[in-house]
């Protein structure tokens, strides 16, 4: 083992540790890897930055935009409505149709996005059918992962493996090469979930079911212990609050007073005005305040700030439901906001909403929740303008809106461009199937047509691209090249051949699957595919067999992230809504991963002979 290889392996281990701990953003780690390779001389500038010119990076970016077009035009949401209509009151029919629909949509758009769309649908269905969300949330996440096995463009690992085949001068996979395997695994997944969903039913199901129905304001107020915290306080002339910005007043720090809205006279009537950190107060304004600190003397507060208590009708502004909204939201797994407090995020200034409650592990926390660092699976109760609440799930893709109370008037926009979006999707697939037009060109053509038909606009298109994922792919590609240059690939191939080579290619498929699945516990499935694809092809070459079954097993194993809630963002998304524990994924996911491995080892050589 030479010095350069030791350096590359050490850098790889450092990257894996940083990925696993999550203390440094994954895309930042990827960029640091590029810098380290260039400065150390391991790779040239051209080699280290070669990922930026890879056609698959452009293809993946275009697929993000197409998926967002399907969301914006209501195609994905309409599928959810159709699902509820078709399933009726049958849990079995609901589970089957849910997994089929999610896998079908996820074959052409981000699986994380599809699962995010269907979480509120599933919660609503569970309330109506009086079943625990845990019975359907894990099938939802598993279907999202299986969707990556349905088409070549369904998930980045497939494209990474295909790109490695092309780089070696071999013919790539076709658009539907992975589909037969995906269909078998999907069918197996549906049967598996029908049998195993009962293991997810705990003694707490009834309480969970009550907690996840579409609640009223009164339900949320009781659940998050907001009773008695609301105040209406009018600003008297001469008050020190007049003309001051909300952030400068430090009312939350000094008095535990969280201003969530202002009643202000406009054209002979009072209207509710949304507030943020730069809002200024006027005389005669009436403040809607959440008093989160129970030990604060309200009389002293009013005396110091020249405020006059006003009559409050309805508990916690429930009589203001037309203007003041309330909803539960959860941070997405990839957001950089995890680990920061609501105060550090500047939540009110950034989103125009106030966080008044926080639930962790199914229990509402007491005290000043704005100083509690956010963790994966946390559920926040936000209060503010209904429109801002609905926009929260879109702005920056940092939060998922889980549950709107019944007071919210769900007015669906007119999805007049939906037929055009479907046409663009069908055209893209048709162009890819011809093999006459490169896949990236077909995807870009579909994006341009979506823009022409006003399914998307330029701003939403750029926001739709998940840039951290692209940078992660670009940054991990040099690792594969560095391992090849320094002999690391040959070293791993030799170890694999020494361990299982004498047992034949079937055992080697098992070894590759296990190795991919194990690595995938610590780093993303895309990074796993980047590292393992060259090793798989080199192993096939050393054994003198076709590289295609080895490449395919890497693609399948990279998507088989069923074993833990942190193996994939899809699993993390359903962790809170499903009220799952870490052990739930282990006891359900590990057996299913073994079944997927058995199917892959048995069928891949049939579809792609050695």
matplotlib code that plots the C-alpha trace (Angstrom):
import matplotlib.pyplot as plt

x = [0.0, 1.6, 1.6, -0.8, -3.4, -3.1, -3.8, -6.8, -8.2, -7.6, -9.4, -12.3, -12.6, -12.6, -15.4, -17.4, -17.1, -18.2, -21.1, -22.1, -21.9, -23.7, -21.8, -20.6, -22.9, -22.4, -21.9, -19.3, -17.5, -17.6, -16.0, -13.3, -12.5, -12.0, -9.7, -7.7, -7.1, -5.9, -3.7, -2.1, -1.4, -3.3, -5.5, -5.0, -7.3, -9.1, -9.5, -10.8, -13.3, -14.4, -17.7, -18.9, -18.8, -20.5, -23.8, -25.6, -25.2, -27.2, -29.7, -30.3, -30.8, -33.3, -35.2, -35.6, -37.2, -39.5, -40.6, -41.3, -43.4, -45.5, -46.0, -46.8, -49.4, -51.1, -50.4, -48.9, -51.6, -54.4, -52.9, -53.3, -56.9, -57.6, -55.9, -58.3, -61.3, -60.3, -59.3, -62.6, -62.5, -60.3, -56.9, -55.6, -56.7, -55.2, -51.8, -51.7, -52.7, -50.5, -47.4, -48.2, -48.9, -45.8, -43.6, -45.1, -44.6, -41.2, -40.0, -40.0, -39.5, -37.7, -38.8, -38.3, -40.6, -43.2, -43.2, -43.4, -46.5, -48.2, -47.6, -50.5, -52.7, -51.9, -52.5, -55.9, -56.7, -55.7, -57.9, -60.9, -60.3, -59.5, -56.2, -52.7, -50.4, -47.7, -49.6, -49.1, -46.2, -43.5, -45.1, -45.0, -41.3, -40.5, -42.5, -40.5, -37.2, -38.5, -39.4, -35.7, -35.6, -38.3, -36.5, -33.0, -33.7, -35.6, -32.6, -29.1, -27.3, -28.8, -27.4, -24.0, -23.7, -24.8, -22.2, -19.5, -20.4, -20.2, -16.9, -15.5, -16.6, -19.5, -23.1, -25.3, -28.5, -31.8, -34.5, -36.5, -33.5, -34.1, -38.0, -38.4, -36.4, -38.3, -41.7, -40.8, -39.4, -42.5, -44.9, -42.8, -42.8, -46.6, -47.1, -44.4, -46.0, -49.5, -48.1, -45.7, -47.7, -49.3, -45.9, -45.9, -49.2, -48.3, -50.4, -50.3, -52.1, -55.3, -53.6, -51.5, -54.6, -56.3, -53.2, -52.9, -56.4, -57.1, -57.5, -59.3, -57.7, -59.0, -57.3, -53.9, -54.3, -54.9, -52.2, -49.5, -50.6, -51.4, -54.4, -54.3, -51.3, -53.1, -53.4, -54.9, -53.1, -53.8, -51.0, -51.8, -50.6, -47.1, -46.1, -42.4, -43.4, -44.6, -42.3, -40.0, -39.1, -40.2, -36.7, -35.3, -37.8, -36.7, -40.2, -39.7, -36.4, -37.6, -41.1, -41.7, -44.1, -44.3, -46.2, -48.0, -50.2, -51.5, -55.0, -54.8, -57.4, -57.7, -60.6, -62.9, -62.3, -59.8, -57.7, -55.1, -51.6, -48.9, -45.7, -42.0, -38.8, -38.8, -42.5, -43.1, -45.9, -48.4, -50.7, -54.0, -52.6, -53.8, -51.2, -52.0, -49.5, -48.5, -47.2, -44.9, -43.3, -45.7, -43.7, -44.0, -46.1, -48.6, -49.6, -46.0, -45.5, -48.5, -47.5, -44.0, -45.0, -48.3, -50.5, -54.2, -55.6, -58.5, -61.3, -60.2, -63.0, -62.1, -59.2, -55.8, -57.2, -59.5, -62.0, -59.4, -59.1, -59.9, -56.8, -54.5, -53.5, -52.0, -50.3, -47.8, -44.5, -41.3, -37.8, -36.7, -33.8, -31.3, -31.8, -28.9, -31.2, -31.0, -29.0, -30.0, -32.6, -35.6, -34.1, -30.8, -32.6, -34.5, -37.7, -40.1, -38.0, -37.2, -40.7, -43.1, -44.4, -44.1, -43.2, -45.4, -45.0, -42.6, -43.2, -40.4, -40.9, -44.6, -44.6, -45.2, -42.3, -42.9, -40.9, -39.4, -39.2, -37.5, -34.2, -34.4, -32.1, -34.0, -33.6, -34.7, -38.3, -39.3, -42.7, -43.2, -46.5, -46.5, -48.9, -49.4, -50.8, -52.5, -50.8, -47.3, -48.0, -48.9, -45.7, -43.5, -43.4, -42.1, -39.8, -36.2, -37.5, -36.6, -39.9, -42.7, -46.2, -47.7, -51.2, -53.6, -56.5, -60.1, -60.3, -58.1, -60.1, -58.4, -58.9, -57.1, -55.7, -56.7, -54.3, -54.9, -51.4, -51.5, -52.2, -49.1, -47.0, -48.1, -47.3, -43.8, -43.2, -44.5, -42.4, -39.2, -39.7, -40.5, -37.3, -35.2, -36.7, -35.6, -31.9, -31.5, -31.4, -29.1, -31.0, -29.8, -31.0, -34.4, -34.7, -33.7, -36.2, -38.9, -37.8, -37.9, -41.4, -42.6, -41.4, -43.1, -46.4, -46.0, -45.9, -42.8, -41.1, -37.3, -37.3, -39.1, -37.0, -33.7, -35.2, -36.4, -32.9, -31.5, -28.0, -26.5, -27.2, -25.5, -22.5, -22.3, -22.2, -19.6, -17.4, -17.5, -16.7, -13.0, -12.8, -13.6, -10.9, -8.3, -8.9, -8.3, -5.1, -3.6, -4.6, -7.3, -9.9, -7.5, -7.0, -10.7, -11.3, -8.5, -10.0, -13.4, -12.0, -10.0, -13.2, -15.8, -14.2, -13.8, -17.5, -18.4, -20.1, -23.3, -21.4, -19.7, -23.1, -23.9, -20.7, -21.2, -24.8, -23.8, -20.8, -23.1, -25.8, -23.3, -21.6, -25.0, -25.7, -23.0, -23.1, -25.7, -26.8, -25.4, -22.0, -22.1, -22.8, -20.0, -17.5, -18.8, -19.5, -15.8, -15.1, -18.0, -16.8, -13.2, -14.4, -16.3, -13.3, -11.0, -13.5, -13.8, -17.6, -20.1, -20.0, -23.7, -25.0, -22.4, -23.3, -27.0, -26.5, -24.7, -27.6, -30.2, -28.2, -27.7, -31.5, -32.1, -31.8, -34.6, -32.7, -32.6, -34.5, -31.3, -30.4, -32.4, -34.2, -37.3, -37.2, -36.4, -39.4, -41.9, -40.2, -42.2, -45.6, -45.5, -44.4, -41.7, -38.7, -35.2, -35.9, -39.1, -37.0, -34.5, -37.0, -39.0, -36.1, -33.4, -35.5, -36.8, -33.3, -32.3, -35.3, -34.4, -30.8, -32.2, -34.4, -31.5, -29.0, -31.6, -33.0, -30.2, -28.2, -31.4, -31.9, -28.2, -26.3, -22.8]
y = [0.0, 3.2, 6.6, 8.2, 5.4, 5.8, 9.5, 8.8, 6.2, 8.6, 11.3, 8.9, 7.9, 11.6, 12.3, 9.2, 10.4, 13.9, 12.5, 10.2, 12.9, 15.5, 18.4, 19.6, 20.0, 17.1, 19.5, 21.4, 18.1, 17.3, 20.6, 20.2, 16.8, 18.5, 21.1, 18.5, 16.4, 19.4, 20.8, 17.4, 16.8, 13.5, 14.7, 17.4, 20.4, 18.9, 15.5, 16.9, 19.2, 16.6, 16.1, 19.5, 18.5, 15.1, 15.0, 13.1, 16.1, 18.2, 15.4, 15.1, 18.9, 18.8, 16.0, 18.1, 20.8, 18.4, 17.0, 20.5, 21.1, 18.1, 19.5, 23.1, 22.0, 19.8, 16.5, 14.9, 16.3, 15.1, 11.6, 11.9, 12.9, 10.0, 7.7, 8.7, 8.3, 4.9, 3.4, 4.1, 2.7, -0.3, -0.2, -3.0, -1.2, 2.0, 0.4, -1.2, 1.9, 4.1, 2.1, 1.7, 5.4, 6.6, 4.1, 5.3, 9.0, 8.4, 6.8, 10.2, 12.7, 13.0, 10.2, 12.7, 15.1, 12.4, 11.2, 14.8, 15.4, 12.2, 12.6, 15.0, 12.8, 9.7, 11.5, 12.6, 9.1, 7.6, 10.0, 9.2, 5.4, 5.5, 3.7, 4.5, 6.4, 3.9, 1.4, 3.4, 5.7, 3.0, 1.5, 5.1, 5.4, 2.0, 2.7, 5.9, 4.0, 1.3, 4.0, 4.4, 0.9, 1.6, 3.5, 4.6, 8.2, 7.5, 8.1, 9.5, 6.1, 4.6, 7.4, 7.2, 3.5, 4.1, 6.9, 4.6, 2.0, 4.7, 5.9, 2.4, 2.4, 0.1, 0.5, 1.9, 0.6, 1.5, 3.6, 0.6, -1.8, -1.7, -1.8, -5.7, -5.8, -2.8, -4.3, -7.6, -5.8, -3.5, -6.5, -8.2, -5.0, -4.7, -8.3, -7.8, -4.6, -6.2, -8.9, -6.9, -3.7, -5.3, -5.3, -1.5, -1.3, -0.4, 0.0, 3.7, 3.5, 5.0, 8.1, 8.4, 8.2, 10.9, 13.0, 12.7, 13.4, 16.7, 18.7, 21.9, 24.9, 23.6, 20.3, 21.9, 24.4, 21.5, 19.3, 22.0, 23.3, 26.8, 27.3, 30.6, 32.0, 34.3, 38.1, 41.1, 44.2, 47.7, 50.2, 53.4, 56.8, 57.5, 53.8, 53.2, 50.5, 53.1, 53.5, 50.7, 47.6, 44.3, 42.8, 45.8, 45.7, 42.2, 41.5, 37.7, 37.8, 40.3, 39.2, 36.0, 37.9, 36.6, 39.0, 36.8, 39.5, 43.1, 44.4, 47.8, 50.3, 50.5, 52.2, 52.3, 48.7, 46.6, 44.2, 41.6, 42.6, 40.0, 40.9, 40.1, 41.3, 44.7, 45.5, 48.8, 49.5, 52.4, 53.9, 52.2, 48.9, 45.9, 43.2, 39.5, 38.0, 34.5, 34.7, 31.7, 32.6, 31.7, 33.6, 37.1, 39.6, 40.7, 43.9, 45.0, 44.3, 46.4, 49.2, 49.4, 49.4, 51.4, 48.6, 48.1, 44.5, 43.9, 41.3, 38.0, 35.9, 32.3, 30.4, 31.3, 33.5, 30.8, 33.5, 35.0, 31.8, 33.5, 35.7, 33.9, 30.4, 27.5, 24.4, 21.7, 21.6, 19.5, 20.3, 18.2, 15.8, 17.6, 21.1, 23.0, 24.4, 21.2, 21.8, 25.5, 27.1, 28.9, 32.1, 31.4, 30.7, 34.0, 32.0, 35.0, 37.3, 34.6, 33.1, 35.7, 33.1, 32.4, 29.1, 28.6, 24.9, 22.0, 18.3, 15.7, 12.0, 12.5, 14.8, 18.6, 20.4, 23.1, 26.3, 28.6, 26.3, 29.0, 28.2, 24.4, 23.1, 21.5, 17.7, 15.4, 14.3, 17.4, 18.9, 22.6, 24.4, 27.7, 30.5, 33.3, 34.2, 31.3, 32.1, 32.2, 28.9, 27.3, 28.8, 27.5, 24.0, 25.6, 28.4, 27.0, 23.4, 23.5, 22.6, 20.1, 21.2, 18.2, 19.0, 21.9, 22.3, 22.2, 26.0, 26.3, 26.7, 24.4, 26.2, 24.4, 26.6, 26.0, 23.5, 24.5, 23.6, 20.0, 18.5, 20.3, 19.0, 15.5, 16.0, 17.2, 14.2, 11.7, 13.4, 13.2, 9.5, 8.9, 10.7, 8.7, 5.5, 6.2, 6.2, 8.8, 11.8, 11.8, 11.6, 15.1, 16.7, 15.0, 16.2, 19.8, 19.8, 18.8, 21.6, 24.2, 23.1, 23.3, 26.9, 27.6, 26.2, 28.1, 25.0, 26.5, 29.9, 30.6, 31.4, 28.2, 26.2, 27.3, 26.8, 23.3, 22.1, 20.5, 22.0, 20.2, 16.8, 17.9, 19.2, 16.0, 14.0, 16.3, 16.1, 12.4, 11.6, 12.4, 9.7, 7.0, 8.4, 8.8, 5.2, 4.0, 6.0, 5.0, 1.3, 1.4, -0.1, -3.0, -3.5, -3.8, -6.0, -8.3, -8.5, -9.3, -12.0, -13.5, -13.6, -14.8, -15.2, -19.0, -19.4, -17.9, -14.8, -15.3, -15.1, -12.0, -10.3, -11.1, -9.5, -6.4, -6.0, -6.4, -4.0, -1.4, -1.7, -1.4, 1.7, 3.2, 3.2, 5.9, 7.9, 8.8, 6.3, 8.5, 8.6, 4.9, 4.3, 6.7, 4.6, 1.2, 1.4, 1.3, -1.5, -3.6, -3.2, -4.0, -7.1, -8.3, -7.7, -9.7, -12.6, -12.5, -12.1, -9.4, -6.2, -5.5, -7.8, -6.3, -2.7, -3.5, -5.0, -1.8, 0.3, -1.8, -2.0, 1.7, 2.2, -0.5, 2.0, 0.4, -0.5, 2.7, 6.0, 7.8, 5.6, 7.9, 11.3, 9.4, 7.4, 10.4, 12.3, 9.7, 9.2, 11.9, 11.5, 7.7, 7.9, 5.4, 4.4, 3.6, -0.1, -0.1, 0.4, -2.2, -4.9, -4.2, -2.9, -5.5, -8.6, -6.7, -5.7, -9.4, -10.3, -7.6, -9.0, -12.5, -11.2, -9.3, -12.2, -14.5, -12.3, -10.0, -12.9, -13.9, -10.4, -9.7, -13.0, -13.4]
z = [0.0, -1.2, 0.5, -1.9, -1.4, 2.4, 2.0, -0.2, 2.3, 5.2, 3.4, 2.6, 6.3, 7.4, 4.8, 6.1, 9.7, 8.8, 6.8, 9.7, 12.4, 10.3, 12.0, 8.6, 5.6, 3.1, 0.2, 2.1, 2.8, -0.9, -1.8, 0.8, -0.7, -4.1, -2.6, -0.7, -3.8, -5.8, -3.1, -2.4, -6.0, -6.0, -8.8, -11.4, -11.5, -14.5, -12.8, -9.5, -11.2, -13.8, -12.0, -13.0, -16.6, -16.1, -18.2, -15.4, -13.1, -15.7, -16.0, -12.3, -12.1, -14.9, -13.2, -10.0, -12.1, -13.9, -10.5, -9.2, -12.3, -11.5, -8.0, -9.0, -11.6, -9.0, -10.8, -7.7, -5.4, -7.8, -7.5, -3.7, -4.1, -6.5, -4.0, -1.2, -3.5, -4.8, -1.4, 0.3, 3.8, 3.1, 4.8, 2.6, -0.6, 0.7, 1.4, -2.0, -3.9, -1.8, -2.6, -6.2, -6.6, -4.7, -6.6, -9.9, -9.3, -7.7, -11.0, -12.6, -9.7, -6.4, -4.0, -1.1, -2.7, -3.4, 0.2, 1.5, -0.7, 0.6, 4.3, 4.9, 2.6, 4.7, 8.0, 6.7, 5.6, 8.9, 10.8, 8.5, 8.7, 12.4, 12.1, 13.4, 11.0, 11.8, 9.8, 6.6, 7.1, 6.8, 3.6, 2.3, 2.9, 1.6, -1.6, -2.0, -1.8, -4.2, -6.7, -7.2, -8.7, -11.3, -14.0, -15.0, -14.0, -10.8, -8.5, -8.8, -8.0, -11.2, -13.2, -11.5, -12.2, -15.8, -16.2, -15.0, -17.7, -20.3, -19.0, -19.4, -23.1, -22.5, -23.6, -20.8, -19.4, -21.2, -19.6, -18.3, -17.7, -13.9, -14.2, -14.1, -10.9, -9.4, -10.2, -8.5, -5.4, -5.3, -5.4, -2.7, -0.7, -0.9, 0.3, 3.0, 4.3, 4.4, 6.6, 8.8, 9.4, 12.4, 14.1, 14.0, 16.1, 19.7, 22.8, 22.1, 18.8, 20.1, 21.5, 18.4, 16.2, 18.2, 18.0, 14.2, 13.1, 11.5, 14.6, 15.5, 17.1, 20.5, 20.0, 19.3, 22.1, 24.6, 23.1, 23.2, 26.6, 25.3, 27.6, 29.5, 27.5, 25.1, 25.8, 23.9, 25.0, 23.5, 23.2, 25.0, 23.9, 25.2, 25.3, 24.8, 22.2, 19.7, 16.7, 17.9, 15.9, 17.4, 17.5, 19.2, 22.0, 23.2, 24.6, 24.4, 26.3, 28.9, 29.5, 27.7, 25.5, 21.9, 19.6, 17.0, 15.4, 15.6, 15.3, 13.6, 12.5, 8.7, 6.9, 9.9, 10.9, 12.7, 10.6, 11.6, 10.5, 10.3, 12.2, 11.9, 13.5, 11.7, 12.4, 14.1, 16.5, 16.5, 19.1, 19.4, 18.1, 19.9, 20.3, 20.2, 22.6, 23.6, 27.2, 27.3, 30.7, 33.5, 36.1, 34.5, 36.3, 33.6, 35.6, 35.9, 32.2, 31.2, 33.6, 32.3, 28.6, 29.0, 27.8, 28.5, 28.8, 26.3, 26.3, 24.7, 23.2, 22.5, 23.9, 22.4, 19.5, 18.2, 17.4, 15.1, 13.0, 9.8, 10.1, 12.5, 11.3, 13.2, 11.9, 12.7, 10.7, 10.8, 9.6, 6.6, 7.3, 5.0, 6.3, 7.8, 10.5, 12.5, 15.7, 15.8, 18.0, 16.7, 18.0, 16.2, 13.0, 13.2, 12.4, 12.8, 10.6, 8.0, 7.6, 9.2, 11.6, 15.3, 16.9, 20.0, 20.7, 20.1, 20.3, 20.6, 20.8, 20.8, 23.9, 23.9, 25.6, 28.2, 28.8, 26.2, 23.2, 21.0, 22.8, 22.2, 19.4, 16.6, 16.1, 13.3, 13.9, 15.9, 15.3, 15.7, 16.2, 14.2, 14.4, 11.9, 8.5, 6.7, 3.4, 5.0, 6.6, 3.3, 1.8, 4.6, 3.0, -0.2, 0.9, 0.8, 1.2, 4.9, 6.5, 5.8, 6.7, 8.4, 9.5, 9.0, 11.5, 10.3, 10.6, 7.5, 4.4, 1.9, -1.4, -4.2, -7.0, -10.6, -12.1, -15.7, -16.8, -15.5, -19.0, -20.3, -17.5, -18.2, -21.9, -21.1, -18.9, -21.5, -24.2, -22.1, -21.5, -25.2, -26.2, -23.7, -25.0, -28.6, -27.7, -30.5, -28.2, -25.1, -21.8, -20.6, -23.8, -23.5, -19.9, -20.8, -23.6, -21.2, -18.8, -21.6, -22.6, -19.0, -19.0, -22.3, -21.0, -17.7, -15.6, -14.0, -14.0, -13.9, -10.1, -9.1, -11.5, -9.8, -6.4, -7.3, -7.9, -4.7, -5.0, -2.0, -3.7, -7.0, -5.2, -3.2, -6.4, -8.0, -4.9, -4.5, -8.1, -7.6, -4.9, -7.5, -9.8, -7.0, -5.8, -9.3, -9.8, -6.5, -6.7, -4.1, -6.4, -7.2, -3.5, -2.7, -5.7, -4.5, -1.1, -2.5, -4.8, -1.9, 0.2, -2.2, -5.6, -5.3, -4.7, -8.1, -9.4, -7.4, -4.1, -5.5, -6.1, -2.4, -1.3, -3.3, -2.1, 1.6, 1.2, -0.5, 2.1, 4.9, 3.5, 2.9, 6.6, 7.0, 3.8, 1.2, -1.4, -4.2, -2.6, -2.1, -5.8, -6.8, -4.7, -5.5, -9.2, -10.3, -7.8, -9.2, -12.8, -11.9, -10.0, -13.1, -15.3, -12.9, -12.9, -16.7, -16.6, -17.8, -15.9, -16.2, -13.4, -11.0, -12.0, -11.5, -8.0, -6.9, -8.2, -6.4, -3.2, -3.1, -3.1, -0.5, 2.4, 4.5, 7.7, 9.8, 10.0, 9.0, 6.1, 3.8, 4.0, 3.0, 6.2, 8.4, 7.0, 8.3, 11.7, 13.5, 11.8, 12.2, 15.8, 15.1, 17.1, 15.7, 16.4, 14.3, 11.2, 12.2, 12.8, 9.7, 7.4, 8.0, 6.9, 3.9, 2.9, 3.0, 0.8, -1.7, -1.8, -2.4, -5.3, -6.8, -6.6, -8.1, -10.9, -12.0, -13.6, -15.5, -16.9, -17.3, -17.8, -16.6]

ax = plt.figure().add_subplot(projection="3d")
ax.plot(x, y, z, "-o")
ax.set_aspect("equal")
plt.show()
